[in-house]
Amino acid sequence: MRSEEQLRRRIKFWIVLFVVGLILSGVTAFPIETQLSIAANYMSWLPTFIHEWIVDVHKGVKEINSSYPFLSYGTDWLAFAHIVIAVAFIGPYRDPTKNIWVIQFGMIACIMVIPLALIAGHIREIPFYWRMIDCSFGIVGIIPLYICYKNIKKLEIIESYNSRD
């Protein structure tokens, strides 16, 4: 069994990795038109169906931002929500066993990405392959959280044993 300090270091590592990913995936929503422009202009090496989708999305975002810029306020709030959720992970970073619920919340949220992408993506006419990319965020996100969860459970056992002394 790992020592308490090793478990704490491992838990912190995976929390930091998850938080960095969460923040990066959020802040990239702010410059969405610029990113799509770059992708549309410089990623023609992608399979045609993907490149055409990116070009079409860029066109839509550019037209919306030109005529109705306030609609992009929604993606600003999306970015903000990612940052706010990341802040919640300060709790388990500081005291993993007391705040294991935040890890569980994150795992549930990762699982919920899948039905959202599949259902809302279908309604919004997002191509299936792109919905699979969106689903992958939930799948990839749950990995570090599950590792944290398992290690926090081990840490609980050690803390329980140490509290008997």
SVG drawing of the C-alpha trace seen along z (x, -y; Angstrom):
<svg xmlns="http://www.w3.org/2000/svg" viewBox="-34 -43 39 45">
<polyline fill="none" stroke="black" stroke-width="0.4" points="0.0,0.0 1.2,-3.5 2.2,-5.8 -0.1,-8.7 2.2,-11.3 2.6,-9.4 -1.2,-9.1 -1.6,-12.8 0.9,-13.7 -0.7,-11.5 -4.1,-12.8 -2.9,-16.4 -1.2,-15.6 -4.4,-14.2 -6.5,-17.0 -4.1,-19.6 -4.1,-17.8 -7.9,-17.7 -8.2,-21.4 -5.7,-22.5 -7.7,-20.6 -10.9,-22.0 -9.6,-25.6 -8.0,-25.2 -11.2,-23.7 -13.1,-26.6 -10.9,-29.6 -10.7,-28.3 -14.4,-29.2 -13.6,-32.9 -11.7,-33.3 -13.8,-30.8 -14.1,-32.8 -10.4,-33.3 -9.7,-29.7 -12.2,-28.6 -10.6,-31.0 -7.2,-29.5 -8.6,-25.9 -10.5,-26.7 -7.6,-28.3 -4.7,-26.1 -6.1,-22.7 -7.1,-21.6 -4.9,-18.5 -7.8,-17.1 -10.2,-14.6 -12.5,-16.6 -15.7,-16.0 -14.1,-17.3 -12.5,-20.3 -15.8,-21.2 -17.5,-21.0 -15.0,-23.4 -15.3,-25.8 -19.1,-25.7 -19.0,-26.3 -16.6,-29.2 -18.9,-30.7 -21.9,-30.4 -20.0,-31.8 -18.6,-34.7 -22.1,-35.6 -23.7,-35.4 -20.9,-37.5 -21.3,-40.1 -25.0,-40.3 -25.8,-39.2 -22.6,-39.4 -24.6,-39.1 -25.3,-35.4 -21.6,-34.6 -22.1,-35.8 -23.4,-32.2 -19.9,-30.8 -18.4,-33.4 -20.6,-32.0 -19.6,-28.5 -15.9,-29.5 -16.7,-31.1 -18.5,-28.0 -15.5,-25.9 -13.3,-28.2 -15.8,-28.3 -16.1,-24.5 -12.3,-24.3 -12.3,-26.4 -14.4,-23.8 -11.5,-21.4 -9.4,-23.5 -11.4,-21.7 -10.2,-18.1 -6.7,-19.5 -6.5,-20.8 -8.4,-18.0 -9.2,-15.1 -11.1,-12.9 -13.3,-15.7 -14.1,-16.8 -14.4,-13.5 -17.9,-14.6 -16.3,-17.2 -14.5,-14.3 -17.8,-12.4 -19.6,-15.4 -16.9,-15.8 -17.3,-12.1 -21.0,-12.4 -20.6,-15.6 -18.2,-13.7 -20.8,-10.9 -23.5,-13.4 -21.4,-14.8 -22.3,-11.7 -26.1,-11.9 -25.9,-15.7 -23.6,-15.4 -25.7,-12.6 -29.1,-14.2 -28.5,-17.9 -26.0,-17.2 -28.6,-15.3 -31.2,-18.1 -28.7,-20.8 -27.7,-18.7 -24.1,-18.2 -22.5,-15.4 -22.2,-12.1 -18.4,-12.0 -18.2,-15.4 -20.6,-14.3 -18.2,-11.4 -15.4,-14.0 -17.5,-15.8 -18.2,-12.5 -14.5,-11.9 -14.1,-14.9 -16.3,-13.2 -14.5,-9.9 -11.0,-11.5 -12.1,-13.7 -13.3,-10.9 -10.0,-9.1 -8.0,-11.4 -11.1,-11.8 -11.5,-8.1 -7.8,-7.7 -8.3,-10.4 -11.4,-8.7 -9.7,-5.3 -6.6,-7.0 -8.8,-9.0 -10.6,-5.8 -7.1,-4.3 -6.2,-7.5 -9.4,-7.2 -8.3,-3.8 -4.9,-5.1 -6.4,-8.1 -8.9,-5.8 -6.1,-3.5 -3.9,-6.4 -6.8,-8.0 -7.0,-4.9 -3.6,-5.5"/>
</svg>
